[in-house]
Structures are given as C-alpha cells and as structure tokens.
Amino acid sequence: MTTDQETATGQIEPVRPVARGFSRNLVMIVGGGTVGGLVAWFFYAWLGLRRNAVDAAGESIGSGILLLLVLSVAGTTYRSRR
C-alpha cells in the first residue's frame, strides 16, 4: 500500500491516547498487602478460630480467589467505559 492509496480514502483514524496504568510500585505494595492479609487470615482461622489447618487454608485460598474475581470484574467494567 502506498501513501497515495492511504490518502485516497480521505479518512484517517484518530490515534487513541496510550492508557496509563498503575505504577509498578503501587501494584507490588497492594499485592504484598493482599498476600499478607490472606496469610494473616489463615493463621487467624487456624489458631484463633481453632479450625483444621486444611479448612483454614481453604478459607484463605477461597478468599484470594474471590478477590481476584472482584478485581477482574471491576477491571473489565473500568476498561469498557473508557
């Protein structure tokens, strides 16, 4: 395709601005805090609530999966509105 063919259509698509995401440091801080919270939840359920270690781990992993699901839905909603 040559330059003449590109301009012959008369329509040029606008360039979308680059979407800026979160900084790497912010993602690492929030991710570390989330992992720390899930580990704390495991120990609280295991030692504080006196549940079996497997049950406490299941609660912690399930909570982590729920957080990922909520984050995924929120991210999809946020990006579709842009």
PDB file with one MODEL, atoms N, CA, C and O in Angstrom:
MODEL        1
ATOM      1  N   MET A   1       0.853  -1.170   0.000  1.00  0.00           N
ATOM      2  CA  MET A   1       0.000   0.000   0.000  1.00  0.00           C
ATOM      3  C   MET A   1       0.897   1.229   0.000  1.00  0.00           C
ATOM      4  O   MET A   1       1.841   1.328   0.783  1.00  0.00           O
ATOM      5  N   THR A   2       0.589   2.154  -0.882  1.00  0.00           N
ATOM      6  CA  THR A   2       1.414   3.344  -0.973  1.00  0.00           C
ATOM      7  C   THR A   2       0.751   4.498  -0.242  1.00  0.00           C
ATOM      8  O   THR A   2      -0.378   4.389   0.238  1.00  0.00           O
ATOM      9  N   THR A   3       1.463   5.586  -0.170  1.00  0.00           N
ATOM     10  CA  THR A   3       0.934   6.767   0.507  1.00  0.00           C
ATOM     11  C   THR A   3      -0.267   7.327  -0.250  1.00  0.00           C
ATOM     12  O   THR A   3      -1.210   7.829   0.361  1.00  0.00           O
ATOM     13  N   ASP A   4      -0.233   7.242  -1.565  1.00  0.00           N
ATOM     14  CA  ASP A   4      -1.351   7.737  -2.362  1.00  0.00           C
ATOM     15  C   ASP A   4      -2.626   6.953  -2.080  1.00  0.00           C
ATOM     16  O   ASP A   4      -3.713   7.530  -2.036  1.00  0.00           O
ATOM     17  N   GLN A   5      -2.505   5.677  -1.894  1.00  0.00           N
ATOM     18  CA  GLN A   5      -3.681   4.864  -1.618  1.00  0.00           C
ATOM     19  C   GLN A   5      -4.256   5.157  -0.240  1.00  0.00           C
ATOM     20  O   GLN A   5      -5.471   5.126  -0.047  1.00  0.00           O
ATOM     21  N   GLU A   6      -3.378   5.441   0.718  1.00  0.00           N
ATOM     22  CA  GLU A   6      -3.847   5.729   2.073  1.00  0.00           C
ATOM     23  C   GLU A   6      -4.618   7.044   2.126  1.00  0.00           C
ATOM     24  O   GLU A   6      -5.634   7.137   2.816  1.00  0.00           O
ATOM     25  N   THR A   7      -4.152   8.049   1.412  1.00  0.00           N
ATOM     26  CA  THR A   7      -4.817   9.344   1.456  1.00  0.00           C
ATOM     27  C   THR A   7      -6.005   9.409   0.516  1.00  0.00           C
ATOM     28  O   THR A   7      -6.813  10.333   0.612  1.00  0.00           O
ATOM     29  N   ALA A   8      -6.130   8.465  -0.377  1.00  0.00           N
ATOM     30  CA  ALA A   8      -7.233   8.472  -1.328  1.00  0.00           C
ATOM     31  C   ALA A   8      -8.567   8.236  -0.627  1.00  0.00           C
ATOM     32  O   ALA A   8      -9.604   8.713  -1.087  1.00  0.00           O
ATOM     33  N   THR A   9      -8.546   7.510   0.470  1.00  0.00           N
ATOM     34  CA  THR A   9      -9.799   7.258   1.171  1.00  0.00           C
ATOM     35  C   THR A   9     -10.315   8.519   1.840  1.00  0.00           C
ATOM     36  O   THR A   9     -11.522   8.665   2.031  1.00  0.00           O
ATOM     37  N   GLY A  10      -9.437   9.417   2.193  1.00  0.00           N
ATOM     38  CA  GLY A  10      -9.858  10.668   2.785  1.00  0.00           C
ATOM     39  C   GLY A  10     -10.181  10.585   4.268  1.00  0.00           C
ATOM     40  O   GLY A  10     -10.511  11.598   4.885  1.00  0.00           O
ATOM     41  N   GLN A  11     -10.093   9.404   4.845  1.00  0.00           N
ATOM     42  CA  GLN A  11     -10.398   9.242   6.261  1.00  0.00           C
ATOM     43  C   GLN A  11      -9.163   8.734   6.986  1.00  0.00           C
ATOM     44  O   GLN A  11      -8.537   7.752   6.588  1.00  0.00           O
ATOM     45  N   ILE A  12      -8.843   9.413   8.029  1.00  0.00           N
ATOM     46  CA  ILE A  12      -7.723   9.000   8.865  1.00  0.00           C
ATOM     47  C   ILE A  12      -8.280   8.719  10.242  1.00  0.00           C
ATOM     48  O   ILE A  12      -8.968   9.553  10.831  1.00  0.00           O
ATOM     49  N   GLU A  13      -7.980   7.543  10.746  1.00  0.00           N
ATOM     50  CA  GLU A  13      -8.490   7.179  12.065  1.00  0.00           C
ATOM     51  C   GLU A  13      -7.723   7.937  13.142  1.00  0.00           C
ATOM     52  O   GLU A  13      -6.498   8.038  13.075  1.00  0.00           O
ATOM     53  N   PRO A  14      -8.430   8.466  14.128  1.00  0.00           N
ATOM     54  CA  PRO A  14      -7.727   9.185  15.198  1.00  0.00           C
ATOM     55  C   PRO A  14      -6.888   8.222  16.040  1.00  0.00           C
ATOM     56  O   PRO A  14      -7.248   7.062  16.237  1.00  0.00           O
ATOM     57  N   VAL A  15      -5.798   8.723  16.512  1.00  0.00           N
ATOM     58  CA  VAL A  15      -4.919   7.917  17.348  1.00  0.00           C
ATOM     59  C   VAL A  15      -5.423   7.986  18.776  1.00  0.00           C
ATOM     60  O   VAL A  15      -5.616   9.070  19.325  1.00  0.00           O
ATOM     61  N   ARG A  16      -5.635   6.824  19.376  1.00  0.00           N
ATOM     62  CA  ARG A  16      -6.097   6.787  20.770  1.00  0.00           C
ATOM     63  C   ARG A  16      -4.915   7.036  21.693  1.00  0.00           C
ATOM     64  O   ARG A  16      -3.825   6.512  21.462  1.00  0.00           O
ATOM     65  N   PRO A  17      -5.117   7.819  22.721  1.00  0.00           N
ATOM     66  CA  PRO A  17      -4.008   8.045  23.658  1.00  0.00           C
ATOM     67  C   PRO A  17      -3.665   6.754  24.396  1.00  0.00           C
ATOM     68  O   PRO A  17      -4.520   5.900  24.625  1.00  0.00           O
ATOM     69  N   VAL A  18      -2.424   6.642  24.752  1.00  0.00           N
ATOM     70  CA  VAL A  18      -1.959   5.462  25.472  1.00  0.00           C
ATOM     71  C   VAL A  18      -2.560   5.462  26.871  1.00  0.00           C
ATOM     72  O   VAL A  18      -2.471   6.450  27.600  1.00  0.00           O
ATOM     73  N   ALA A  19      -3.169   4.346  27.230  1.00  0.00           N
ATOM     74  CA  ALA A  19      -3.785   4.247  28.558  1.00  0.00           C
ATOM     75  C   ALA A  19      -2.691   4.078  29.603  1.00  0.00           C
ATOM     76  O   ALA A  19      -1.823   3.213  29.477  1.00  0.00           O
ATOM     77  N   ARG A  20      -2.742   4.896  30.613  1.00  0.00           N
ATOM     78  CA  ARG A  20      -1.753   4.790  31.684  1.00  0.00           C
ATOM     79  C   ARG A  20      -2.306   3.894  32.761  1.00  0.00           C
ATOM     80  O   ARG A  20      -3.433   4.076  33.221  1.00  0.00           O
ATOM     81  N   GLY A  21      -1.512   2.931  33.159  1.00  0.00           N
ATOM     82  CA  GLY A  21      -1.928   2.014  34.204  1.00  0.00           C
ATOM     83  C   GLY A  21      -1.359   2.432  35.542  1.00  0.00           C
ATOM     84  O   GLY A  21      -0.837   3.535  35.703  1.00  0.00           O
ATOM     85  N   PHE A  22      -1.469   1.541  36.481  1.00  0.00           N
ATOM     86  CA  PHE A  22      -0.920   1.804  37.801  1.00  0.00           C
ATOM     87  C   PHE A  22       0.582   1.598  37.774  1.00  0.00           C
ATOM     88  O   PHE A  22       1.094   0.817  36.972  1.00  0.00           O
ATOM     89  N   SER A  23       1.285   2.294  38.647  1.00  0.00           N
ATOM     90  CA  SER A  23       2.724   2.145  38.690  1.00  0.00           C
ATOM     91  C   SER A  23       3.087   0.772  39.251  1.00  0.00           C
ATOM     92  O   SER A  23       2.304   0.148  39.967  1.00  0.00           O
ATOM     93  N   ARG A  24       4.263   0.330  38.916  1.00  0.00           N
ATOM     94  CA  ARG A  24       4.713  -0.990  39.352  1.00  0.00           C
ATOM     95  C   ARG A  24       4.838  -1.053  40.871  1.00  0.00           C
ATOM     96  O   ARG A  24       4.507  -2.067  41.484  1.00  0.00           O
ATOM     97  N   ASN A  25       5.308   0.018  41.466  1.00  0.00           N
ATOM     98  CA  ASN A  25       5.456   0.040  42.922  1.00  0.00           C
ATOM     99  C   ASN A  25       4.104  -0.088  43.625  1.00  0.00           C
ATOM    100  O   ASN A  25       3.989  -0.795  44.626  1.00  0.00           O
ATOM    101  N   LEU A  26       3.093   0.588  43.109  1.00  0.00           N
ATOM    102  CA  LEU A  26       1.765   0.510  43.706  1.00  0.00           C
ATOM    103  C   LEU A  26       1.212  -0.905  43.604  1.00  0.00           C
ATOM    104  O   LEU A  26       0.622  -1.411  44.558  1.00  0.00           O
ATOM    105  N   VAL A  27       1.398  -1.542  42.461  1.00  0.00           N
ATOM    106  CA  VAL A  27       0.915  -2.910  42.287  1.00  0.00           C
ATOM    107  C   VAL A  27       1.627  -3.855  43.247  1.00  0.00           C
ATOM    108  O   VAL A  27       0.997  -4.744  43.820  1.00  0.00           O
ATOM    109  N   MET A  28       2.922  -3.677  43.425  1.00  0.00           N
ATOM    110  CA  MET A  28       3.680  -4.542  44.338  1.00  0.00           C
ATOM    111  C   MET A  28       3.257  -4.321  45.792  1.00  0.00           C
ATOM    112  O   MET A  28       3.155  -5.280  46.556  1.00  0.00           O
ATOM    113  N   ILE A  29       3.015  -3.088  46.173  1.00  0.00           N
ATOM    114  CA  ILE A  29       2.597  -2.790  47.547  1.00  0.00           C
ATOM    115  C   ILE A  29       1.220  -3.377  47.829  1.00  0.00           C
ATOM    116  O   ILE A  29       1.013  -4.014  48.863  1.00  0.00           O
ATOM    117  N   VAL A  30       0.281  -3.165  46.916  1.00  0.00           N
ATOM    118  CA  VAL A  30      -1.069  -3.688  47.112  1.00  0.00           C
ATOM    119  C   VAL A  30      -1.063  -5.209  47.072  1.00  0.00           C
ATOM    120  O   VAL A  30      -1.749  -5.850  47.868  1.00  0.00           O
ATOM    121  N   GLY A  31      -0.301  -5.794  46.158  1.00  0.00           N
ATOM    122  CA  GLY A  31      -0.205  -7.256  46.087  1.00  0.00           C
ATOM    123  C   GLY A  31       0.414  -7.847  47.341  1.00  0.00           C
ATOM    124  O   GLY A  31      -0.057  -8.867  47.844  1.00  0.00           O
ATOM    125  N   GLY A  32       1.465  -7.217  47.851  1.00  0.00           N
ATOM    126  CA  GLY A  32       2.090  -7.694  49.088  1.00  0.00           C
ATOM    127  C   GLY A  32       1.163  -7.569  50.283  1.00  0.00           C
ATOM    128  O   GLY A  32       1.124  -8.453  51.139  1.00  0.00           O
ATOM    129  N   GLY A  33       0.420  -6.481  50.344  1.00  0.00           N
ATOM    130  CA  GLY A  33      -0.546  -6.317  51.424  1.00  0.00           C
ATOM    131  C   GLY A  33      -1.668  -7.338  51.358  1.00  0.00           C
ATOM    132  O   GLY A  33      -2.136  -7.830  52.385  1.00  0.00           O
ATOM    133  N   THR A  34      -2.093  -7.651  50.147  1.00  0.00           N
ATOM    134  CA  THR A  34      -3.143  -8.652  49.977  1.00  0.00           C
ATOM    135  C   THR A  34      -2.663 -10.033  50.386  1.00  0.00           C
ATOM    136  O   THR A  34      -3.368 -10.760  51.087  1.00  0.00           O
ATOM    137  N   VAL A  35      -1.469 -10.394  49.952  1.00  0.00           N
ATOM    138  CA  VAL A  35      -0.905 -11.695  50.341  1.00  0.00           C
ATOM    139  C   VAL A  35      -0.710 -11.752  51.849  1.00  0.00           C
ATOM    140  O   VAL A  35      -1.011 -12.770  52.472  1.00  0.00           O
ATOM    141  N   GLY A  36      -0.210 -10.673  52.445  1.00  0.00           N
ATOM    142  CA  GLY A  36      -0.048 -10.626  53.896  1.00  0.00           C
ATOM    143  C   GLY A  36      -1.375 -10.767  54.625  1.00  0.00           C
ATOM    144  O   GLY A  36      -1.461 -11.438  55.653  1.00  0.00           O
ATOM    145  N   GLY A  37      -2.408 -10.131  54.086  1.00  0.00           N
ATOM    146  CA  GLY A  37      -3.735 -10.251  54.688  1.00  0.00           C
ATOM    147  C   GLY A  37      -4.287 -11.663  54.592  1.00  0.00           C
ATOM    148  O   GLY A  37      -4.931 -12.144  55.524  1.00  0.00           O
ATOM    149  N   LEU A  38      -4.041 -12.329  53.473  1.00  0.00           N
ATOM    150  CA  LEU A  38      -4.513 -13.706  53.324  1.00  0.00           C
ATOM    151  C   LEU A  38      -3.759 -14.667  54.240  1.00  0.00           C
ATOM    152  O   LEU A  38      -4.347 -15.604  54.780  1.00  0.00           O
ATOM    153  N   VAL A  39      -2.473 -14.438  54.412  1.00  0.00           N
ATOM    154  CA  VAL A  39      -1.698 -15.262  55.349  1.00  0.00           C
ATOM    155  C   VAL A  39      -2.173 -15.014  56.780  1.00  0.00           C
ATOM    156  O   VAL A  39      -2.304 -15.949  57.570  1.00  0.00           O
ATOM    157  N   ALA A  40      -2.429 -13.752  57.105  1.00  0.00           N
ATOM    158  CA  ALA A  40      -2.946 -13.439  58.442  1.00  0.00           C
ATOM    159  C   ALA A  40      -4.318 -14.080  58.657  1.00  0.00           C
ATOM    160  O   ALA A  40      -4.617 -14.567  59.747  1.00  0.00           O
ATOM    161  N   TRP A  41      -5.144 -14.075  57.615  1.00  0.00           N
ATOM    162  CA  TRP A  41      -6.457 -14.712  57.718  1.00  0.00           C
ATOM    163  C   TRP A  41      -6.308 -16.212  57.950  1.00  0.00           C
ATOM    164  O   TRP A  41      -7.077 -16.791  58.718  1.00  0.00           O
ATOM    165  N   PHE A  42      -5.342 -16.847  57.307  1.00  0.00           N
ATOM    166  CA  PHE A  42      -5.087 -18.272  57.523  1.00  0.00           C
ATOM    167  C   PHE A  42      -4.733 -18.545  58.981  1.00  0.00           C
ATOM    168  O   PHE A  42      -5.298 -19.439  59.611  1.00  0.00           O
ATOM    169  N   PHE A  43      -3.792 -17.765  59.509  1.00  0.00           N
ATOM    170  CA  PHE A  43      -3.379 -18.006  60.891  1.00  0.00           C
ATOM    171  C   PHE A  43      -4.485 -17.676  61.889  1.00  0.00           C
ATOM    172  O   PHE A  43      -4.601 -18.341  62.918  1.00  0.00           O
ATOM    173  N   TYR A  44      -5.292 -16.669  61.603  1.00  0.00           N
ATOM    174  CA  TYR A  44      -6.411 -16.350  62.486  1.00  0.00           C
ATOM    175  C   TYR A  44      -7.441 -17.485  62.476  1.00  0.00           C
ATOM    176  O   TYR A  44      -7.938 -17.892  63.527  1.00  0.00           O
ATOM    177  N   ALA A  45      -7.752 -17.984  61.288  1.00  0.00           N
ATOM    178  CA  ALA A  45      -8.729 -19.068  61.200  1.00  0.00           C
ATOM    179  C   ALA A  45      -8.182 -20.349  61.836  1.00  0.00           C
ATOM    180  O   ALA A  45      -8.933 -21.104  62.454  1.00  0.00           O
ATOM    181  N   TRP A  46      -6.889 -20.592  61.688  1.00  0.00           N
ATOM    182  CA  TRP A  46      -6.291 -21.821  62.204  1.00  0.00           C
ATOM    183  C   TRP A  46      -6.108 -21.761  63.716  1.00  0.00           C
ATOM    184  O   TRP A  46      -6.513 -22.675  64.434  1.00  0.00           O
ATOM    185  N   LEU A  47      -5.494 -20.678  64.195  1.00  0.00           N
ATOM    186  CA  LEU A  47      -5.160 -20.598  65.620  1.00  0.00           C
ATOM    187  C   LEU A  47      -6.240 -19.887  66.438  1.00  0.00           C
ATOM    188  O   LEU A  47      -6.540 -20.295  67.560  1.00  0.00           O
ATOM    189  N   GLY A  48      -6.814 -18.840  65.885  1.00  0.00           N
ATOM    190  CA  GLY A  48      -7.807 -18.069  66.633  1.00  0.00           C
ATOM    191  C   GLY A  48      -9.168 -18.741  66.669  1.00  0.00           C
ATOM    192  O   GLY A  48      -9.812 -18.811  67.716  1.00  0.00           O
ATOM    193  N   LEU A  49      -9.596 -19.230  65.527  1.00  0.00           N
ATOM    194  CA  LEU A  49     -10.900 -19.883  65.446  1.00  0.00           C
ATOM    195  C   LEU A  49     -10.824 -21.392  65.659  1.00  0.00           C
ATOM    196  O   LEU A  49     -11.850 -22.072  65.681  1.00  0.00           O
ATOM    197  N   ARG A  50      -9.613 -21.911  65.815  1.00  0.00           N
ATOM    198  CA  ARG A  50      -9.348 -23.329  66.075  1.00  0.00           C
ATOM    199  C   ARG A  50      -9.964 -24.249  65.031  1.00  0.00           C
ATOM    200  O   ARG A  50     -10.634 -25.232  65.346  1.00  0.00           O
ATOM    201  N   ARG A  51      -9.713 -23.890  63.781  1.00  0.00           N
ATOM    202  CA  ARG A  51     -10.164 -24.746  62.695  1.00  0.00           C
ATOM    203  C   ARG A  51      -9.011 -25.636  62.259  1.00  0.00           C
ATOM    204  O   ARG A  51      -7.851 -25.369  62.575  1.00  0.00           O
ATOM    205  N   ASN A  52      -9.335 -26.674  61.545  1.00  0.00           N
ATOM    206  CA  ASN A  52      -8.323 -27.552  60.980  1.00  0.00           C
ATOM    207  C   ASN A  52      -7.459 -26.734  60.014  1.00  0.00           C
ATOM    208  O   ASN A  52      -7.956 -25.801  59.382  1.00  0.00           O
ATOM    209  N   ALA A  53      -6.171 -27.076  59.894  1.00  0.00           N
ATOM    210  CA  ALA A  53      -5.265 -26.310  59.032  1.00  0.00           C
ATOM    211  C   ALA A  53      -5.713 -26.358  57.577  1.00  0.00           C
ATOM    212  O   ALA A  53      -5.570 -25.374  56.852  1.00  0.00           O
ATOM    213  N   VAL A  54      -6.250 -27.489  57.147  1.00  0.00           N
ATOM    214  CA  VAL A  54      -6.716 -27.603  55.767  1.00  0.00           C
ATOM    215  C   VAL A  54      -7.932 -26.705  55.542  1.00  0.00           C
ATOM    216  O   VAL A  54      -8.040 -26.059  54.500  1.00  0.00           O
ATOM    217  N   ASP A  55      -8.839 -26.661  56.503  1.00  0.00           N
ATOM    218  CA  ASP A  55     -10.004 -25.777  56.398  1.00  0.00           C
ATOM    219  C   ASP A  55      -9.589 -24.308  56.393  1.00  0.00           C
ATOM    220  O   ASP A  55     -10.133 -23.505  55.635  1.00  0.00           O
ATOM    221  N   ALA A  56      -8.630 -23.965  57.236  1.00  0.00           N
ATOM    222  CA  ALA A  56      -8.153 -22.585  57.286  1.00  0.00           C
ATOM    223  C   ALA A  56      -7.479 -22.198  55.967  1.00  0.00           C
ATOM    224  O   ALA A  56      -7.656 -21.083  55.476  1.00  0.00           O
ATOM    225  N   ALA A  57      -6.704 -23.128  55.399  1.00  0.00           N
ATOM    226  CA  ALA A  57      -6.069 -22.851  54.106  1.00  0.00           C
ATOM    227  C   ALA A  57      -7.122 -22.703  53.017  1.00  0.00           C
ATOM    228  O   ALA A  57      -6.987 -21.857  52.133  1.00  0.00           O
ATOM    229  N   GLY A  58      -8.163 -23.516  53.074  1.00  0.00           N
ATOM    230  CA  GLY A  58      -9.243 -23.401  52.098  1.00  0.00           C
ATOM    231  C   GLY A  58      -9.954 -22.075  52.183  1.00  0.00           C
ATOM    232  O   GLY A  58     -10.305 -21.489  51.159  1.00  0.00           O
ATOM    233  N   GLU A  59     -10.171 -21.595  53.390  1.00  0.00           N
ATOM    234  CA  GLU A  59     -10.793 -20.281  53.563  1.00  0.00           C
ATOM    235  C   GLU A  59      -9.914 -19.181  52.986  1.00  0.00           C
ATOM    236  O   GLU A  59     -10.401 -18.274  52.311  1.00  0.00           O
ATOM    237  N   SER A  60      -8.627 -19.268  53.252  1.00  0.00           N
ATOM    238  CA  SER A  60      -7.710 -18.252  52.770  1.00  0.00           C
ATOM    239  C   SER A  60      -7.610 -18.277  51.245  1.00  0.00           C
ATOM    240  O   SER A  60      -7.627 -17.223  50.609  1.00  0.00           O
ATOM    241  N   ILE A  61      -7.508 -19.451  50.660  1.00  0.00           N
ATOM    242  CA  ILE A  61      -7.416 -19.564  49.207  1.00  0.00           C
ATOM    243  C   ILE A  61      -8.723 -19.124  48.561  1.00  0.00           C
ATOM    244  O   ILE A  61      -8.713 -18.436  47.541  1.00  0.00           O
ATOM    245  N   GLY A  62      -9.837 -19.516  49.146  1.00  0.00           N
ATOM    246  CA  GLY A  62     -11.131 -19.087  48.618  1.00  0.00           C
ATOM    247  C   GLY A  62     -11.305 -17.583  48.671  1.00  0.00           C
ATOM    248  O   GLY A  62     -11.863 -16.985  47.752  1.00  0.00           O
ATOM    249  N   SER A  63     -10.828 -16.972  49.742  1.00  0.00           N
ATOM    250  CA  SER A  63     -10.897 -15.509  49.838  1.00  0.00           C
ATOM    251  C   SER A  63     -10.028 -14.856  48.770  1.00  0.00           C
ATOM    252  O   SER A  63     -10.413 -13.842  48.189  1.00  0.00           O
ATOM    253  N   GLY A  64      -8.865 -15.432  48.512  1.00  0.00           N
ATOM    254  CA  GLY A  64      -7.991 -14.905  47.462  1.00  0.00           C
ATOM    255  C   GLY A  64      -8.621 -15.015  46.090  1.00  0.00           C
ATOM    256  O   GLY A  64      -8.517 -14.091  45.284  1.00  0.00           O
ATOM    257  N   ILE A  65      -9.279 -16.144  45.812  1.00  0.00           N
ATOM    258  CA  ILE A  65      -9.948 -16.316  44.521  1.00  0.00           C
ATOM    259  C   ILE A  65     -11.107 -15.332  44.390  1.00  0.00           C
ATOM    260  O   ILE A  65     -11.332 -14.780  43.313  1.00  0.00           O
ATOM    261  N   LEU A  66     -11.834 -15.113  45.468  1.00  0.00           N
ATOM    262  CA  LEU A  66     -12.922 -14.130  45.443  1.00  0.00           C
ATOM    263  C   LEU A  66     -12.389 -12.730  45.155  1.00  0.00           C
ATOM    264  O   LEU A  66     -12.995 -11.983  44.386  1.00  0.00           O
ATOM    265  N   LEU A  67     -11.260 -12.367  45.764  1.00  0.00           N
ATOM    266  CA  LEU A  67     -10.658 -11.060  45.495  1.00  0.00           C
ATOM    267  C   LEU A  67     -10.242 -10.934  44.029  1.00  0.00           C
ATOM    268  O   LEU A  67     -10.428  -9.880  43.421  1.00  0.00           O
ATOM    269  N   LEU A  68      -9.680 -12.003  43.459  1.00  0.00           N
ATOM    270  CA  LEU A  68      -9.303 -11.971  42.046  1.00  0.00           C
ATOM    271  C   LEU A  68     -10.528 -11.822  41.148  1.00  0.00           C
ATOM    272  O   LEU A  68     -10.474 -11.110  40.146  1.00  0.00           O
ATOM    273  N   LEU A  69     -11.621 -12.479  41.491  1.00  0.00           N
ATOM    274  CA  LEU A  69     -12.846 -12.362  40.708  1.00  0.00           C
ATOM    275  C   LEU A  69     -13.396 -10.940  40.751  1.00  0.00           C
ATOM    276  O   LEU A  69     -13.782 -10.384  39.723  1.00  0.00           O
ATOM    277  N   VAL A  70     -13.430 -10.358  41.941  1.00  0.00           N
ATOM    278  CA  VAL A  70     -13.924  -8.983  42.085  1.00  0.00           C
ATOM    279  C   VAL A  70     -13.021  -8.018  41.321  1.00  0.00           C
ATOM    280  O   VAL A  70     -13.517  -7.102  40.664  1.00  0.00           O
ATOM    281  N   LEU A  71     -11.724  -8.207  41.396  1.00  0.00           N
ATOM    282  CA  LEU A  71     -10.782  -7.357  40.685  1.00  0.00           C
ATOM    283  C   LEU A  71     -10.949  -7.494  39.178  1.00  0.00           C
ATOM    284  O   LEU A  71     -10.864  -6.504  38.451  1.00  0.00           O
ATOM    285  N   SER A  72     -11.184  -8.703  38.709  1.00  0.00           N
ATOM    286  CA  SER A  72     -11.379  -8.933  37.281  1.00  0.00           C
ATOM    287  C   SER A  72     -12.638  -8.239  36.772  1.00  0.00           C
ATOM    288  O   SER A  72     -12.606  -7.600  35.721  1.00  0.00           O
ATOM    289  N   VAL A  73     -13.728  -8.353  37.489  1.00  0.00           N
ATOM    290  CA  VAL A  73     -14.985  -7.710  37.077  1.00  0.00           C
ATOM    291  C   VAL A  73     -14.835  -6.186  37.124  1.00  0.00           C
ATOM    292  O   VAL A  73     -15.299  -5.492  36.219  1.00  0.00           O
ATOM    293  N   ALA A  74     -14.198  -5.669  38.161  1.00  0.00           N
ATOM    294  CA  ALA A  74     -14.009  -4.219  38.270  1.00  0.00           C
ATOM    295  C   ALA A  74     -13.098  -3.706  37.151  1.00  0.00           C
ATOM    296  O   ALA A  74     -13.362  -2.646  36.584  1.00  0.00           O
ATOM    297  N   GLY A  75     -12.042  -4.434  36.827  1.00  0.00           N
ATOM    298  CA  GLY A  75     -11.146  -4.018  35.755  1.00  0.00           C
ATOM    299  C   GLY A  75     -11.820  -4.047  34.395  1.00  0.00           C
ATOM    300  O   GLY A  75     -11.608  -3.161  33.568  1.00  0.00           O
ATOM    301  N   THR A  76     -12.637  -5.074  34.167  1.00  0.00           N
ATOM    302  CA  THR A  76     -13.357  -5.158  32.899  1.00  0.00           C
ATOM    303  C   THR A  76     -14.359  -4.011  32.782  1.00  0.00           C
ATOM    304  O   THR A  76     -14.482  -3.406  31.717  1.00  0.00           O
ATOM    305  N   THR A  77     -15.059  -3.714  33.840  1.00  0.00           N
ATOM    306  CA  THR A  77     -16.020  -2.614  33.826  1.00  0.00           C
ATOM    307  C   THR A  77     -15.312  -1.287  33.613  1.00  0.00           C
ATOM    308  O   THR A  77     -15.798  -0.436  32.868  1.00  0.00           O
ATOM    309  N   TYR A  78     -14.178  -1.105  34.255  1.00  0.00           N
ATOM    310  CA  TYR A  78     -13.431   0.145  34.131  1.00  0.00           C
ATOM    311  C   TYR A  78     -12.919   0.335  32.711  1.00  0.00           C
ATOM    312  O   TYR A  78     -13.011   1.434  32.164  1.00  0.00           O
ATOM    313  N   ARG A  79     -12.381  -0.719  32.107  1.00  0.00           N
ATOM    314  CA  ARG A  79     -11.816  -0.584  30.768  1.00  0.00           C
ATOM    315  C   ARG A  79     -12.895  -0.455  29.697  1.00  0.00           C
ATOM    316  O   ARG A  79     -12.657   0.165  28.661  1.00  0.00           O
ATOM    317  N   SER A  80     -14.068  -1.024  29.924  1.00  0.00           N
ATOM    318  CA  SER A  80     -15.117  -0.927  28.912  1.00  0.00           C
ATOM    319  C   SER A  80     -15.724   0.471  28.873  1.00  0.00           C
ATOM    320  O   SER A  80     -16.299   0.853  27.853  1.00  0.00           O
ATOM    321  N   ARG A  81     -15.616   1.232  29.930  1.00  0.00           N
ATOM    322  CA  ARG A  81     -16.159   2.588  29.969  1.00  0.00           C
ATOM    323  C   ARG A  81     -15.214   3.613  29.403  1.00  0.00           C
ATOM    324  O   ARG A  81     -15.606   4.765  29.214  1.00  0.00           O
ATOM    325  N   ARG A  82     -13.991   3.241  29.126  1.00  0.00           N
ATOM    326  CA  ARG A  82     -13.005   4.186  28.601  1.00  0.00           C
ATOM    327  C   ARG A  82     -13.123   4.325  27.156  1.00  0.00           C
ATOM    328  O   ARG A  82     -12.369   5.083  26.546  1.00  0.00           O
TER     329      ARG A  82
ENDMDL
END
